[in-house]
Amino acid sequence: MSMMDKLKQMLKGHEDQAGKGIDKAGDYVDGKTEGKYRTQTDMAQEQLKRRLGPEDPPPPPAR
C-alpha cells in the first residue's frame, strides 16, 4: 500500500478538515516566502486536495 493510499484511508470522512490544513500550510509557505512561490504553492494545494479528496468525485453540473 502506497503512502498516499494510507493517507487517504486515515483522512476518510475528514476531507474538509484536510482541505483546511492544506490551505493553512500553503498560506504559511506564502507568508514565509513573501509570496515569491505563490503560483507553485497554489498548484500544489489544488493537487493535494484532488488526491486526498473523496473517492467518488461529485457529478458534473447539469447543463
Contacts in CASP RR format, 6 or more apart in sequence:
PFRMAT RR
TARGET T0000
AUTHOR 0000-0000-0000
METHOD contacts of the structure
MODEL  1
MSMMDKLKQMLKGHEDQAGKGIDKAGDYVDGKTEGKYRTQTDMAQEQLKR
RLGPEDPPPPPAR
4 51 0 8 1.000
7 52 0 8 1.000
8 51 0 8 1.000
8 52 0 8 1.000
8 53 0 8 1.000
8 55 0 8 1.000
11 17 0 8 1.000
11 18 0 8 1.000
11 52 0 8 1.000
11 53 0 8 1.000
15 52 0 8 1.000
15 53 0 8 1.000
15 54 0 8 1.000
18 49 0 8 1.000
18 52 0 8 1.000
18 53 0 8 1.000
19 48 0 8 1.000
19 49 0 8 1.000
19 52 0 8 1.000
22 45 0 8 1.000
22 48 0 8 1.000
22 49 0 8 1.000
22 52 0 8 1.000
23 45 0 8 1.000
25 45 0 8 1.000
26 41 0 8 1.000
26 44 0 8 1.000
26 45 0 8 1.000
29 37 0 8 1.000
29 41 0 8 1.000
30 37 0 8 1.000
30 38 0 8 1.000
30 41 0 8 1.000
33 41 0 8 1.000
35 41 0 8 1.000
END
